[in-house]
Amino acid sequence: MRKRVRKHIPNFITCANLFSGCVGIVFAFQGELIYAAYALFLAAIFDFFDGFASRVLKSFSGIGKDLDSLADMVSFGVLPSVILYQLFLQAPQIDKVSTYLNFSAFLIPVFSALRLAKFNTDTRQAEIFIGLPTPANAILIASFPLILQQYPSLSKYILNPYGLTVFIIVMCALLVMEMPLMSLKFKNRDFNRNIYRYLLLLFSAILILFFKFVAVPVVIFIYITLSIIQFKFANDKVPG
């Protein structure tokens, strides 16, 4: 009985991820973007711990893998796109063209679906990522309303329909790009083998401590940069 219960713990956590994403979508459509962002961050926490629980409990299944992708599609595909859509609605209408750019927000779930489908079938991604992970992309998007709350003066840069459209195109490309990025899964505590992970965690902690949510875009940039250094300049090999 206990073994059967333990088997379902990771799936329960995944369902909590999905529930958080659904709640966040409701908040986002109501224009409560701060609450929507917090719901997305909560979903990201659940997403981390369902994988952690699977490894600790050694409870892996095809259903769990598919359920995780379905939950991620809602929490890190649909929810961030609705947040972006609402940001478009808050942006000043520059011209007639800009009034239709808000629909570009829904390219995020399209490319997130492609990213997740690729992840489920790509054997190279057992220990690394190929393309930007959907949670990282979603967290970056969710940081925008919080940055605007912290620094309203930045609205002229963030709430620009053309700027948001370019941002969406770049992020969609990063989601499906053949670019190896490190995973935060620690297989051991060896410092040399995990030096880039430790550096990322160190930089992230310092930046978030001093700059709070405005540090999130910088952290994502550092993550991509360290990954490029790890796989291009440090001669780490990509599996496959």
Backbone hydrogen bonds, N-H to C=O, Kabsch-Sander energy under -0.5 kcal/mol:
donor,donor_aa,acceptor,acceptor_aa,energy
5,V,1,M,-2.0
6,R,2,R,-2.6
7,K,3,K,-1.7
8,H,4,R,-0.8
8,H,5,V,-1.1
9,I,5,V,-0.6
9,I,6,R,-0.9
12,F,8,H,-2.2
13,I,9,I,-2.2
14,T,10,P,-2.2
15,C,11,N,-2.2
16,A,12,F,-1.6
17,N,13,I,-1.7
18,L,14,T,-2.1
19,F,15,C,-2.7
20,S,16,A,-2.3
21,G,17,N,-2.1
22,C,18,L,-2.2
23,V,19,F,-2.4
24,G,20,S,-2.4
25,I,21,G,-1.9
26,V,22,C,-1.8
27,F,23,V,-2.2
28,A,24,G,-2.6
29,F,25,I,-2.5
30,Q,26,V,-1.5
31,G,28,A,-1.5
32,E,27,F,-2.5
33,L,31,G,-1.6
36,A,32,E,-2.1
37,A,33,L,-2.4
38,Y,34,I,-2.2
39,A,35,Y,-2.3
40,L,36,A,-1.9
41,F,37,A,-2.4
42,L,38,Y,-2.3
43,A,39,A,-2.2
44,A,40,L,-2.2
45,I,41,F,-1.8
46,F,42,L,-2.2
47,D,43,A,-2.4
48,F,44,A,-1.9
49,F,45,I,-2.2
50,D,46,F,-2.0
51,G,47,D,-1.1
52,F,48,F,-1.9
53,A,49,F,-2.6
54,S,50,D,-1.9
55,R,51,G,-2.0
56,V,52,F,-2.4
57,L,53,A,-2.9
58,K,54,S,-0.8
59,S,54,S,-1.7
60,F,58,K,-0.7
65,K,61,S,-1.9
66,D,62,G,-2.3
67,L,63,I,-3.0
68,D,64,G,-2.2
69,S,65,K,-1.7
70,L,66,D,-2.3
71,A,67,L,-2.5
72,D,68,D,-2.5
73,M,69,S,-2.1
74,V,70,L,-1.3
75,S,71,A,-2.8
76,F,72,D,-2.9
77,G,73,M,-0.5
78,V,73,M,-2.1
79,L,74,V,-2.5
81,S,77,G,-1.0
82,V,78,V,-2.0
83,I,79,L,-2.0
84,L,80,P,-2.3
85,Y,81,S,-2.3
86,Q,82,V,-2.3
87,L,83,I,-1.8
88,F,84,L,-2.3
89,L,85,Y,-1.8
90,Q,86,Q,-1.3
91,A,87,L,-1.0
91,A,88,F,-0.6
94,I,92,P,-0.9
99,T,95,D,-0.7
99,T,96,K,-0.7
100,Y,97,V,-1.8
101,L,97,V,-0.5
101,L,98,S,-0.5
103,F,100,Y,-1.1
104,S,101,L,-2.0
105,A,102,N,-1.5
106,F,103,F,-1.5
107,L,104,S,-1.9
108,I,105,A,-1.3
110,V,106,F,-0.8
111,F,107,L,-2.6
112,S,108,I,-2.2
113,A,109,P,-2.2
114,L,110,V,-1.7
115,R,111,F,-2.3
116,L,112,S,-2.6
117,A,113,A,-2.5
118,K,114,L,-2.2
119,F,115,R,-2.2
120,N,116,L,-1.9
121,T,117,A,-0.8
121,T,118,K,-0.7
122,D,118,K,-1.3
123,T,121,T,-0.8
125,Q,122,D,-1.4
126,A,123,T,-0.8
127,E,124,R,-0.6
128,I,124,R,-0.6
129,F,181,L,-3.0
131,G,129,F,-0.6
131,G,179,M,-3.1
132,L,174,L,-2.7
137,N,133,P,-1.9
138,A,134,T,-2.6
139,I,135,P,-2.7
140,L,136,A,-1.9
141,I,137,N,-1.9
142,A,138,A,-2.8
143,S,139,I,-1.3
144,F,140,L,-0.5
144,F,141,I,-1.3
146,L,142,A,-0.7
147,I,143,S,-2.6
148,L,144,F,-2.5
149,Q,145,P,-1.8
150,Q,146,L,-1.9
151,Y,147,I,-3.5
154,L,151,Y,-2.1
155,S,152,P,-1.8
156,K,153,S,-0.7
157,Y,154,L,-1.6
158,I,154,L,-2.3
159,L,155,S,-2.7
160,N,158,I,-1.6
164,L,160,N,-3.0
165,T,161,P,-1.7
166,V,162,Y,-2.3
167,F,163,G,-2.3
168,I,164,L,-2.4
169,I,165,T,-2.2
170,V,166,V,-2.4
171,M,167,F,-2.5
172,C,168,I,-2.5
173,A,169,I,-2.0
174,L,170,V,-2.2
175,L,171,M,-1.8
176,V,172,C,-1.1
177,M,173,A,-0.9
179,M,177,M,-2.4
181,L,129,F,-3.2
183,S,127,E,-0.6
186,F,184,L,-0.8
187,K,185,K,-0.7
194,N,190,D,-1.2
195,I,192,N,-0.6
198,Y,194,N,-2.5
199,L,195,I,-2.3
200,L,196,Y,-2.1
201,L,197,R,-2.4
202,L,198,Y,-2.5
203,F,199,L,-2.9
204,S,200,L,-2.5
205,A,201,L,-2.3
206,I,202,L,-2.2
207,L,203,F,-2.7
208,I,204,S,-2.6
209,L,205,A,-1.9
210,F,206,I,-1.9
211,F,207,L,-3.2
212,K,208,I,-1.6
214,V,211,F,-1.3
215,A,212,K,-1.7
216,V,213,F,-1.7
219,V,215,A,-2.6
220,I,216,V,-2.3
221,F,217,P,-2.0
222,I,218,V,-2.6
223,Y,219,V,-2.5
224,I,220,I,-2.2
225,T,221,F,-2.6
226,L,222,I,-3.1
227,S,223,Y,-1.8
228,I,224,I,-2.2
229,I,225,T,-2.4
230,Q,226,L,-2.6
231,F,227,S,-2.4
232,K,228,I,-2.4
233,F,228,I,-0.7
233,F,229,I,-1.0
234,A,229,I,-2.0
236,D,230,Q,-1.5
